């Protein structure tokens, strides 16, 4: 994940009182985290909180994305 981009997002979250940002497979996920998972009927989401970030994705996609997280 881009540390600078993540830091800027968290600054904006603090300014606006936002606790959680959720991003699905899109250009936004690529820009923020450098991940480009295939979006299909299985859930794939990036959760960004004020202190932590996590990714929800099926186990079958995890191995190909692990090197980027």
Secondary structure, DSSP 8 states (H G I E B T S, - for coil): --HHHHHHHHHHHHHHT--EEEEESSHHHHHHHS-----SSS--EEEEESS-EEEE--HHHHHHHHTT-
